[in-house]
Amino acid sequence: MWSVLLMGLAGVLVGGALSFRQQHKPLWTQISFYVLAGMSLLAAYLLTLPGN
């Protein structure tokens, strides 16, 4: 369940980064949104791994 929510969050963050790009905002805001989206996808993947 959490992995699906984190993947949705990653999609929203990528959409925000693309929106900032169209608005010609500073590059660091776009990069930070992409990094947060990547971290969200990584967390979603790690939650799908079998645990002990």
All heavy atoms as TSV, in Angstrom:
chain	resi	resn	atom	element	x	y	z
A	1	MET	N	N	0.814	-1.193	0.000
A	1	MET	CA	C	0.000	0.000	0.000
A	1	MET	C	C	0.862	1.263	0.000
A	1	MET	O	O	0.632	2.195	-0.753
A	1	MET	CB	C	-0.931	-0.045	1.217
A	1	MET	CG	C	-1.791	1.163	1.370
A	1	MET	SD	S	-2.938	1.267	0.014
A	1	MET	CE	C	-3.767	2.760	0.403
A	2	TRP	N	N	1.864	1.267	0.887
A	2	TRP	CA	C	2.729	2.451	0.971
A	2	TRP	C	C	3.536	2.652	-0.294
A	2	TRP	O	O	3.828	3.788	-0.679
A	2	TRP	CB	C	3.662	2.338	2.174
A	2	TRP	CG	C	2.950	2.586	3.466
A	2	TRP	CD1	C	2.619	1.661	4.403
A	2	TRP	CD2	C	2.447	3.837	3.939
A	2	TRP	NE1	N	1.950	2.268	5.433
A	2	TRP	CE2	C	1.835	3.603	5.174
A	2	TRP	CE3	C	2.458	5.130	3.426
A	2	TRP	CZ2	C	1.247	4.614	5.912
A	2	TRP	CZ3	C	1.865	6.139	4.164
A	2	TRP	CH2	C	1.271	5.876	5.404
A	3	SER	N	N	3.912	1.542	-0.930
A	3	SER	CA	C	4.711	1.685	-2.147
A	3	SER	C	C	3.903	2.358	-3.253
A	3	SER	O	O	4.436	3.158	-4.024
A	3	SER	CB	C	5.233	0.324	-2.607
A	3	SER	OG	O	4.165	-0.553	-2.876
A	4	VAL	N	N	2.612	2.073	-3.326
A	4	VAL	CA	C	1.760	2.711	-4.334
A	4	VAL	C	C	1.648	4.207	-4.056
A	4	VAL	O	O	1.720	5.034	-4.977
A	4	VAL	CB	C	0.365	2.047	-4.355
A	4	VAL	CG1	C	-0.576	2.789	-5.281
A	4	VAL	CG2	C	0.480	0.593	-4.769
A	5	LEU	N	N	1.498	4.571	-2.797
A	5	LEU	CA	C	1.418	5.991	-2.436
A	5	LEU	C	C	2.732	6.719	-2.735
A	5	LEU	O	O	2.721	7.864	-3.209
A	5	LEU	CB	C	1.063	6.138	-0.957
A	5	LEU	CG	C	-0.358	5.721	-0.580
A	5	LEU	CD1	C	-0.547	5.784	0.932
A	5	LEU	CD2	C	-1.368	6.590	-1.282
A	6	LEU	N	N	3.850	6.048	-2.473
A	6	LEU	CA	C	5.139	6.673	-2.758
A	6	LEU	C	C	5.366	6.832	-4.257
A	6	LEU	O	O	5.953	7.824	-4.698
A	6	LEU	CB	C	6.260	5.856	-2.128
A	6	LEU	CG	C	6.389	6.000	-0.607
A	6	LEU	CD1	C	7.356	4.960	-0.061
A	6	LEU	CD2	C	6.831	7.394	-0.240
A	7	MET	N	N	4.897	5.878	-5.051
A	7	MET	CA	C	5.018	6.021	-6.508
A	7	MET	C	C	4.138	7.165	-7.010
A	7	MET	O	O	4.528	7.906	-7.922
A	7	MET	CB	C	4.659	4.714	-7.204
A	7	MET	CG	C	5.750	3.676	-7.123
A	7	MET	SD	S	5.406	2.236	-8.131
A	7	MET	CE	C	4.534	1.227	-6.963
A	8	GLY	N	N	2.974	7.331	-6.425
A	8	GLY	CA	C	2.122	8.459	-6.773
A	8	GLY	C	C	2.762	9.780	-6.395
A	8	GLY	O	O	2.700	10.758	-7.146
A	9	LEU	N	N	3.390	9.820	-5.227
A	9	LEU	CA	C	4.104	11.019	-4.800
A	9	LEU	C	C	5.239	11.351	-5.761
A	9	LEU	O	O	5.458	12.523	-6.092
A	9	LEU	CB	C	4.654	10.835	-3.381
A	9	LEU	CG	C	5.513	11.966	-2.834
A	9	LEU	CD1	C	4.699	13.240	-2.692
A	9	LEU	CD2	C	6.125	11.561	-1.516
A	10	ALA	N	N	5.945	10.334	-6.229
A	10	ALA	CA	C	7.024	10.559	-7.191
A	10	ALA	C	C	6.471	11.176	-8.478
A	10	ALA	O	O	7.077	12.080	-9.054
A	10	ALA	CB	C	7.747	9.255	-7.488
A	11	GLY	N	N	5.322	10.713	-8.917
A	11	GLY	CA	C	4.708	11.287	-10.112
A	11	GLY	C	C	4.336	12.739	-9.928
A	11	GLY	O	O	4.539	13.566	-10.824
A	12	VAL	N	N	3.814	13.071	-8.767
A	12	VAL	CA	C	3.458	14.461	-8.480
A	12	VAL	C	C	4.708	15.335	-8.435
A	12	VAL	O	O	4.716	16.466	-8.941
A	12	VAL	CB	C	2.669	14.546	-7.153
A	12	VAL	CG1	C	2.519	15.973	-6.690
A	12	VAL	CG2	C	1.310	13.887	-7.318
A	13	LEU	N	N	5.779	14.813	-7.857
A	13	LEU	CA	C	7.023	15.583	-7.776
A	13	LEU	C	C	7.634	15.803	-9.154
A	13	LEU	O	O	8.138	16.898	-9.447
A	13	LEU	CB	C	8.018	14.862	-6.864
A	13	LEU	CG	C	7.698	14.929	-5.374
A	13	LEU	CD1	C	8.585	13.960	-4.601
A	13	LEU	CD2	C	7.859	16.332	-4.843
A	14	VAL	N	N	7.597	14.798	-10.010
A	14	VAL	CA	C	8.111	14.978	-11.368
A	14	VAL	C	C	7.252	15.989	-12.113
A	14	VAL	O	O	7.767	16.843	-12.847
A	14	VAL	CB	C	8.169	13.630	-12.117
A	14	VAL	CG1	C	8.418	13.827	-13.589
A	14	VAL	CG2	C	9.250	12.745	-11.513
A	15	GLY	N	N	5.946	15.932	-11.937
A	15	GLY	CA	C	5.065	16.923	-12.548
A	15	GLY	C	C	5.372	18.328	-12.061
A	15	GLY	O	O	5.352	19.284	-12.836
A	16	GLY	N	N	5.674	18.462	-10.782
A	16	GLY	CA	C	6.049	19.765	-10.243
A	16	GLY	C	C	7.357	20.265	-10.836
A	16	GLY	O	O	7.501	21.447	-11.137
A	17	ALA	N	N	8.317	19.363	-11.007
A	17	ALA	CA	C	9.598	19.763	-11.600
A	17	ALA	C	C	9.412	20.218	-13.042
A	17	ALA	O	O	10.002	21.207	-13.470
A	17	ALA	CB	C	10.578	18.599	-11.529
A	18	LEU	N	N	8.581	19.509	-13.785
A	18	LEU	CA	C	8.314	19.917	-15.168
A	18	LEU	C	C	7.581	21.253	-15.216
A	18	LEU	O	O	7.830	22.077	-16.093
A	18	LEU	CB	C	7.503	18.836	-15.889
A	18	LEU	CG	C	8.236	17.520	-16.139
A	18	LEU	CD1	C	7.277	16.491	-16.722
A	18	LEU	CD2	C	9.423	17.728	-17.039
A	19	SER	N	N	6.685	21.470	-14.260
A	19	SER	CA	C	5.977	22.742	-14.195
A	19	SER	C	C	6.936	23.885	-13.890
A	19	SER	O	O	6.843	24.961	-14.483
A	19	SER	CB	C	4.891	22.671	-13.127
A	19	SER	OG	O	4.287	23.917	-12.939
A	20	PHE	N	N	7.872	23.650	-12.958
A	20	PHE	CA	C	8.871	24.672	-12.646
A	20	PHE	C	C	9.749	24.963	-13.847
A	20	PHE	O	O	10.194	26.088	-14.045
A	20	PHE	CB	C	9.736	24.259	-11.467
A	20	PHE	CG	C	9.061	24.438	-10.132
A	20	PHE	CD1	C	9.340	23.597	-9.072
A	20	PHE	CD2	C	8.165	25.465	-9.932
A	20	PHE	CE1	C	8.726	23.761	-7.856
A	20	PHE	CE2	C	7.545	25.643	-8.710
A	20	PHE	CZ	C	7.828	24.790	-7.668
A	21	ARG	N	N	10.001	23.939	-14.655
A	21	ARG	CA	C	10.822	24.154	-15.851
A	21	ARG	C	C	10.112	25.077	-16.839
A	21	ARG	O	O	10.729	25.955	-17.437
A	21	ARG	CB	C	11.137	22.815	-16.501
A	21	ARG	CG	C	12.001	22.928	-17.713
A	21	ARG	CD	C	12.368	21.593	-18.266
A	21	ARG	NE	N	13.209	21.775	-19.434
A	21	ARG	CZ	C	13.947	20.844	-19.963
A	21	ARG	NH1	N	13.957	19.642	-19.431
A	21	ARG	NH2	N	14.675	21.081	-21.026
A	22	GLN	N	N	8.798	24.869	-17.008
A	22	GLN	CA	C	8.040	25.724	-17.925
A	22	GLN	C	C	7.946	27.158	-17.417
A	22	GLN	O	O	7.838	28.089	-18.205
A	22	GLN	CB	C	6.635	25.167	-18.132
A	22	GLN	CG	C	6.587	23.943	-19.000
A	22	GLN	CD	C	5.172	23.472	-19.238
A	22	GLN	OE1	O	4.249	23.824	-18.488
A	22	GLN	NE2	N	4.980	22.681	-20.275
A	23	GLN	N	N	7.983	27.325	-16.107
A	23	GLN	CA	C	7.886	28.658	-15.521
A	23	GLN	C	C	9.241	29.349	-15.411
A	23	GLN	O	O	9.323	30.451	-14.883
A	23	GLN	CB	C	7.257	28.559	-14.125
A	23	GLN	CG	C	5.849	28.043	-14.127
A	23	GLN	CD	C	5.321	27.848	-12.724
A	23	GLN	OE1	O	5.771	28.513	-11.781
A	23	GLN	NE2	N	4.369	26.951	-12.555
A	24	HIS	N	N	10.286	28.692	-15.893
A	24	HIS	CA	C	11.650	29.233	-15.871
A	24	HIS	C	C	12.098	29.579	-14.451
A	24	HIS	O	O	12.681	30.639	-14.214
A	24	HIS	CB	C	11.776	30.450	-16.792
A	24	HIS	CG	C	11.388	30.151	-18.204
A	24	HIS	ND1	N	12.130	29.335	-19.022
A	24	HIS	CD2	C	10.316	30.534	-18.945
A	24	HIS	CE1	C	11.549	29.240	-20.199
A	24	HIS	NE2	N	10.433	29.959	-20.188
A	25	LYS	N	N	11.820	28.676	-13.527
A	25	LYS	CA	C	12.275	28.845	-12.143
A	25	LYS	C	C	13.742	28.430	-12.049
A	25	LYS	O	O	14.290	27.830	-12.966
A	25	LYS	CB	C	11.416	27.991	-11.199
A	25	LYS	CG	C	9.960	28.380	-11.171
A	25	LYS	CD	C	9.784	29.734	-10.536
A	25	LYS	CE	C	8.301	30.093	-10.485
A	25	LYS	NZ	N	8.057	31.400	-9.949
A	26	PRO	N	N	14.395	28.725	-10.930
A	26	PRO	CA	C	15.809	28.350	-10.784
A	26	PRO	C	C	16.021	26.837	-10.940
A	26	PRO	O	O	15.152	26.024	-10.595
A	26	PRO	CB	C	16.156	28.788	-9.362
A	26	PRO	CG	C	15.173	29.849	-9.043
A	26	PRO	CD	C	13.922	29.488	-9.781
A	27	LEU	N	N	17.188	26.497	-11.455
A	27	LEU	CA	C	17.497	25.095	-11.737
A	27	LEU	C	C	17.528	24.251	-10.469
A	27	LEU	O	O	17.151	23.080	-10.490
A	27	LEU	CB	C	18.838	25.005	-12.474
A	27	LEU	CG	C	19.282	23.622	-12.931
A	27	LEU	CD1	C	18.272	23.042	-13.919
A	27	LEU	CD2	C	20.659	23.683	-13.536
A	28	TRP	N	N	17.932	24.834	-9.344
A	28	TRP	CA	C	18.040	24.040	-8.120
A	28	TRP	C	C	16.679	23.540	-7.643
A	28	TRP	O	O	16.607	22.488	-7.015
A	28	TRP	CB	C	18.773	24.818	-7.023
A	28	TRP	CG	C	18.035	26.021	-6.506
A	28	TRP	CD1	C	18.133	27.292	-6.951
A	28	TRP	CD2	C	17.073	26.043	-5.449
A	28	TRP	NE1	N	17.299	28.115	-6.244
A	28	TRP	CE2	C	16.638	27.375	-5.317
A	28	TRP	CE3	C	16.545	25.075	-4.608
A	28	TRP	CZ2	C	15.698	27.751	-4.369
A	28	TRP	CZ3	C	15.602	25.452	-3.666
A	28	TRP	CH2	C	15.192	26.773	-3.547
A	29	THR	N	N	15.612	24.276	-7.936
A	29	THR	CA	C	14.285	23.792	-7.528
A	29	THR	C	C	13.885	22.577	-8.354
A	29	THR	O	O	13.327	21.617	-7.817
A	29	THR	CB	C	13.229	24.894	-7.682
A	29	THR	OG1	O	13.225	25.367	-9.020
A	29	THR	CG2	C	13.482	26.046	-6.747
A	30	GLN	N	N	14.186	22.608	-9.644
A	30	GLN	CA	C	13.869	21.459	-10.489
A	30	GLN	C	C	14.668	20.233	-10.059
A	30	GLN	O	O	14.110	19.137	-9.933
A	30	GLN	CB	C	14.187	21.775	-11.948
A	30	GLN	CG	C	13.407	22.935	-12.509
A	30	GLN	CD	C	13.949	23.373	-13.850
A	30	GLN	OE1	O	14.392	22.547	-14.633
A	30	GLN	NE2	N	13.924	24.663	-14.122
A	31	ILE	N	N	15.958	20.438	-9.808
A	31	ILE	CA	C	16.807	19.320	-9.408
A	31	ILE	C	C	16.355	18.741	-8.079
A	31	ILE	O	O	16.314	17.518	-7.901
A	31	ILE	CB	C	18.280	19.780	-9.350
A	31	ILE	CG1	C	18.777	20.079	-10.759
A	31	ILE	CG2	C	19.159	18.738	-8.680
A	31	ILE	CD1	C	20.152	20.692	-10.810
A	32	SER	N	N	15.970	19.603	-7.138
A	32	SER	CA	C	15.529	19.102	-5.835
A	32	SER	C	C	14.251	18.281	-5.962
A	32	SER	O	O	14.110	17.252	-5.289
A	32	SER	CB	C	15.344	20.258	-4.854
A	32	SER	OG	O	14.320	21.126	-5.283
A	33	PHE	N	N	13.339	18.690	-6.835
A	33	PHE	CA	C	12.127	17.909	-7.028
A	33	PHE	C	C	12.437	16.562	-7.668
A	33	PHE	O	O	11.854	15.544	-7.305
A	33	PHE	CB	C	11.116	18.690	-7.871
A	33	PHE	CG	C	10.176	19.532	-7.054
A	33	PHE	CD1	C	10.644	20.526	-6.217
A	33	PHE	CD2	C	8.813	19.321	-7.130
A	33	PHE	CE1	C	9.789	21.296	-5.472
A	33	PHE	CE2	C	7.929	20.094	-6.387
A	33	PHE	CZ	C	8.424	21.079	-5.542
A	34	TYR	N	N	13.359	16.544	-8.643
A	34	TYR	CA	C	13.752	15.272	-9.255
A	34	TYR	C	C	14.436	14.357	-8.249
A	34	TYR	O	O	14.204	13.144	-8.235
A	34	TYR	CB	C	14.663	15.508	-10.459
A	34	TYR	CG	C	13.941	15.978	-11.696
A	34	TYR	CD1	C	14.348	17.135	-12.352
A	34	TYR	CD2	C	12.866	15.268	-12.221
A	34	TYR	CE1	C	13.697	17.582	-13.496
A	34	TYR	CE2	C	12.210	15.702	-13.351
A	34	TYR	CZ	C	12.631	16.853	-13.990
A	34	TYR	OH	O	11.971	17.281	-15.113
A	35	VAL	N	N	15.269	14.911	-7.389
A	35	VAL	CA	C	15.950	14.106	-6.369
A	35	VAL	C	C	14.932	13.526	-5.387
A	35	VAL	O	O	14.999	12.344	-5.030
A	35	VAL	CB	C	17.021	14.949	-5.642
A	35	VAL	CG1	C	17.530	14.249	-4.394
A	35	VAL	CG2	C	18.171	15.250	-6.586
A	36	LEU	N	N	13.982	14.337	-4.962
A	36	LEU	CA	C	12.949	13.840	-4.047
A	36	LEU	C	C	12.099	12.757	-4.706
A	36	LEU	O	O	11.720	11.777	-4.055
A	36	LEU	CB	C	12.069	14.991	-3.570
A	36	LEU	CG	C	12.719	15.963	-2.591
A	36	LEU	CD1	C	11.796	17.148	-2.344
A	36	LEU	CD2	C	13.056	15.263	-1.295
A	37	ALA	N	N	11.811	12.907	-5.997
A	37	ALA	CA	C	11.055	11.882	-6.709
A	37	ALA	C	C	11.856	10.592	-6.782
A	37	ALA	O	O	11.302	9.493	-6.588
A	37	ALA	CB	C	10.699	12.368	-8.109
A	38	GLY	N	N	13.145	10.694	-7.038
A	38	GLY	CA	C	13.990	9.505	-7.065
A	38	GLY	C	C	14.056	8.820	-5.717
A	38	GLY	O	O	14.012	7.586	-5.616
A	39	MET	N	N	14.152	9.600	-4.659
A	39	MET	CA	C	14.173	9.026	-3.319
A	39	MET	C	C	12.851	8.344	-2.993
A	39	MET	O	O	12.819	7.300	-2.339
A	39	MET	CB	C	14.479	10.116	-2.293
A	39	MET	CG	C	15.895	10.621	-2.360
A	39	MET	SD	S	16.209	12.063	-1.333
A	39	MET	CE	C	15.813	11.430	0.287
A	40	SER	N	N	11.761	8.913	-3.459
A	40	SER	CA	C	10.453	8.310	-3.235
A	40	SER	C	C	10.334	6.967	-3.968
A	40	SER	O	O	9.820	5.995	-3.418
A	40	SER	CB	C	9.361	9.270	-3.699
A	40	SER	OG	O	8.095	8.708	-3.533
A	41	LEU	N	N	10.831	6.923	-5.208
A	41	LEU	CA	C	10.807	5.657	-5.946
A	41	LEU	C	C	11.714	4.617	-5.295
A	41	LEU	O	O	11.367	3.427	-5.249
A	41	LEU	CB	C	11.220	5.885	-7.397
A	41	LEU	CG	C	10.189	6.572	-8.269
A	41	LEU	CD1	C	10.775	6.847	-9.651
A	41	LEU	CD2	C	8.931	5.730	-8.388
A	42	LEU	N	N	12.856	5.042	-4.792
A	42	LEU	CA	C	13.752	4.117	-4.101
A	42	LEU	C	C	13.095	3.568	-2.835
A	42	LEU	O	O	13.175	2.366	-2.553
A	42	LEU	CB	C	15.069	4.814	-3.757
A	42	LEU	CG	C	16.085	3.979	-2.992
A	42	LEU	CD1	C	16.544	2.798	-3.846
A	42	LEU	CD2	C	17.257	4.837	-2.574
A	43	ALA	N	N	12.429	4.418	-2.083
A	43	ALA	CA	C	11.735	3.966	-0.880
A	43	ALA	C	C	10.617	2.998	-1.230
A	43	ALA	O	O	10.410	1.994	-0.538
A	43	ALA	CB	C	11.189	5.159	-0.114
A	44	ALA	N	N	9.899	3.270	-2.321
A	44	ALA	CA	C	8.831	2.359	-2.747
A	44	ALA	C	C	9.401	1.008	-3.125
A	44	ALA	O	O	8.831	-0.046	-2.794
A	44	ALA	CB	C	8.075	2.960	-3.924
A	45	TYR	N	N	10.545	1.003	-3.801
A	45	TYR	CA	C	11.181	-0.266	-4.165
A	45	TYR	C	C	11.641	-1.021	-2.925
A	45	TYR	O	O	11.444	-2.232	-2.821
A	45	TYR	CB	C	12.368	-0.010	-5.098
A	45	TYR	CG	C	13.210	-1.227	-5.323
A	45	TYR	CD1	C	12.738	-2.297	-6.084
A	45	TYR	CD2	C	14.475	-1.335	-4.753
A	45	TYR	CE1	C	13.505	-3.422	-6.270
A	45	TYR	CE2	C	15.240	-2.458	-4.941
A	45	TYR	CZ	C	14.763	-3.505	-5.699
A	45	TYR	OH	O	15.518	-4.624	-5.886
A	46	LEU	N	N	12.250	-0.311	-1.986
A	46	LEU	CA	C	12.740	-0.970	-0.783
A	46	LEU	C	C	11.610	-1.552	0.055
A	46	LEU	O	O	11.796	-2.552	0.743
A	46	LEU	CB	C	13.572	0.004	0.051
A	46	LEU	CG	C	14.911	0.410	-0.575
A	46	LEU	CD1	C	15.585	1.469	0.294
A	46	LEU	CD2	C	15.809	-0.785	-0.765
A	47	LEU	N	N	10.441	-0.943	0.001
A	47	LEU	CA	C	9.297	-1.485	0.746
A	47	LEU	C	C	8.762	-2.769	0.130
A	47	LEU	O	O	8.074	-3.534	0.797
A	47	LEU	CB	C	8.178	-0.446	0.823
A	47	LEU	CG	C	8.390	0.665	1.839
A	47	LEU	CD1	C	7.291	1.705	1.693
A	47	LEU	CD2	C	8.409	0.118	3.242
A	48	THR	N	N	9.073	-3.012	-1.157
A	48	THR	CA	C	8.578	-4.233	-1.800
A	48	THR	C	C	9.495	-5.417	-1.578
A	48	THR	O	O	9.114	-6.550	-1.870
A	48	THR	CB	C	8.414	-4.020	-3.310
A	48	THR	OG1	O	9.681	-3.706	-3.883
A	48	THR	CG2	C	7.417	-2.915	-3.600
A	49	LEU	N	N	10.714	-5.179	-1.058
A	49	LEU	CA	C	11.623	-6.280	-0.824
A	49	LEU	C	C	11.162	-7.106	0.368
A	49	LEU	O	O	10.620	-6.565	1.335
A	49	LEU	CB	C	13.033	-5.734	-0.559
A	49	LEU	CG	C	13.716	-5.021	-1.712
A	49	LEU	CD1	C	15.052	-4.466	-1.255
A	49	LEU	CD2	C	13.884	-5.951	-2.889
A	50	PRO	N	N	11.361	-8.422	0.297
A	50	PRO	CA	C	10.937	-9.249	1.428
A	50	PRO	C	C	11.823	-8.996	2.644
A	50	PRO	O	O	13.047	-8.826	2.529
A	50	PRO	CB	C	11.121	-10.682	0.905
A	50	PRO	CG	C	12.100	-10.573	-0.196
A	50	PRO	CD	C	11.941	-9.205	-0.785
A	51	GLY	N	N	11.203	-8.925	3.793
A	51	GLY	CA	C	11.940	-8.684	5.027
A	51	GLY	C	C	12.025	-9.950	5.865
A	51	GLY	O	O	11.412	-10.971	5.572
A	52	ASN	N	N	12.813	-9.872	6.915
A	52	ASN	CA	C	12.949	-11.031	7.810
A	52	ASN	C	C	11.813	-11.063	8.794
A	52	ASN	O	O	11.507	-10.226	9.494
A	52	ASN	CB	C	14.289	-10.969	8.545
A	52	ASN	CG	C	15.438	-11.228	7.597
A	52	ASN	OD1	O	15.265	-11.932	6.612
A	52	ASN	ND2	N	16.583	-10.650	7.883
